[in-house]
Amino acid sequence: MTRATQADRFDVLVVGAGIAGCEAALAAAGAGARVALASAGETFSGSSFFPGTWGLGLVGPAGEKDEGDFATTILEVGRGVALPGLVHALVAGIAPAVARIEARGVRLRGAQRPDERDFIPCFDRRCRSWHGLERDSYRAATAAALERAGVATLPRHELLDLVEKDGRVCGALLGQSPRRFLSQAWDRNLRGDCPTYVGAGAVVLATGGFGGLFSRTLTTPDVMGTAAAVALRHGARLVNVEFIQIMPGLVEPVRDVVFNERTFRYAHVEGFDAPDAAELLDERGGHGPFTASLPDRAVDLAFAAAGARGAAVTYDLPGELPEFMQTYFSWFEGAFGRRPDAGVRIAPYAHASNGGILVDERGFTGVPGLYACGEATGGMHGADRIGGLSSANGLVFGWAAGGAAVEEASGRDSANDTKGLSLRITPEHTVLLDLRRAMDERCLLGRTAEGLEAMGRLLDELDEKNARIGSARLANAVLSARALAAAMLARTESRGAHHRADFPHEDPAQARPLVVRLDGDGRPVAEPLG
């Protein structure tokens, strides 16, 4: 693929090279635009290509007659905070998206026994159209498509800020990412560098969710949600950002690997000895992420109480494993040289984000020249998300945002004078570790007003430290963390992925989305949408 250079100017700049970003770039290029695709990691990175899981699910309605029921179910699972327009656009776009990537040459795995209950998506009530999206096949077919389309790539460049001209976004400042950015051990010897300016008629943000703000995370550390901070500063709003999916993940025999929730049905979890434990574990096996809205939340609260070492999980397995579970066992043994039933330990991890930048059905943020798509956005999911819809979201809204960005970029100029743009990207390894540990402690399970207010004070301290360091990356990370904490503090109830230990019950009066904007002092404020 062609590499972009600092001197280049483009019709559309896409930032983020997971599924959503790649789809946006191809849609824009297919409409005749000159397109650049930048990414903090390598091209094909982020949550879409996180190595600590056995595959990506992709679900959709089982034919046109199922579209209405599927949309209704998504709204029910969203528990009052999903936006109907975005939900219906998502459902209607899945079948065309599947056909589009299959025509590109992407292999989609089918189920041999699709009616098994393990193929019912997380939080859903029935089987849908299910596919396994194979990363290697997607990467190969899409790389070839990007090459044919002439998309220029700029890997290892992260978003630091957007550039505006005459009230509209016309480019971005990108900083060189650390060499070891894709591991938790950041490069401590990174030299401070001035950013690269890339001019464009429109910019699409496809940078993923907020998982990298936590140290215990089931995504790569480049997925920090910092684009949300940049978008906020330029007038965009966020929605539903308090709903971070919290997943059980392994801490032994390996770390940072997704635990297969279906195996809860055959499991014993250390410290969980409720009288109805078997029934709750069976229910918990029906969904991967934690939810405060079902009784089986007791399972997660039990293993969370075990602390950093996690809780031991042992199994009583049937003679023949269901197909979905056998796939996991085979992958696990091939990857780690042992079977899961030899014993594992689990703990809560931050995973995908159900909320993000508020957009319309075409990915428009409300800020002229700025679009967003994929996990960087919110509204098409709610307090909980049906499993397999994250991949669908990236495919559907990535394509929509890329196409819409071309229309807005037509005939637009990028900024020519970038004097005074003096952001720098500098080492801040230790400070980011402090931020991530505090997010684990105060913004995963069991959030409280006391803990979230303490988080705010810590973020004030980190801003003071950054006044000496001068890191654009850290400033963005702190502001994104502030936005999350503001929404978590404002939602004084437990609903879906959001759990407040001091407000453990759902409040019907709060069944509406919260949006986050910046006030006059540049600090996040959470308030009901509309």
Secondary structure, DSSP 8 states (H G I E B T S, - for coil): -EE--TT-EEEEEEE--SHHHHHHHHHHHHTT--EEEE-SSSSS-SGGG-SSSS-EEEEE-SSGGGHHHHHHHHHHHTTT-S-HHHHHHHHHHHHHHHHHHHHHT--EE--SSTTSGGGS-TT-SS--EEEEE-HHHHHHHHHHHHHHHT-EEETTEEEEEEEEETTEEEEEEEEE--TTTTSSS--TT---B--EEEEEEEEEE----SGGGSSSBSS-TT---HHHHHHHHTT--EESTT-EEEEEEEEESSSSEE--GGGGGGEEETT---TTHHHHHHHHTT-SS--TTSTTHHHHHHHHTT-TT-EEEEE---SS--HHHHHHHHHHHHHHSS-GGG-EEEEEEEEEES-EEE--TT-B-SSTTEEE-GGGEESSS-SS--TTHHHHHHHHHHHHHHHHHHHHHTT----S--TT----B---HHHHHHHHHHHHHHHSSSB-HHHHHHHHHHHHHHHHHHHHH--HHHHHHHHHHHHHHHHHHH--S-BTTB-BTTB-S--GGG-S-EEEEE-TTS-EEEEE--
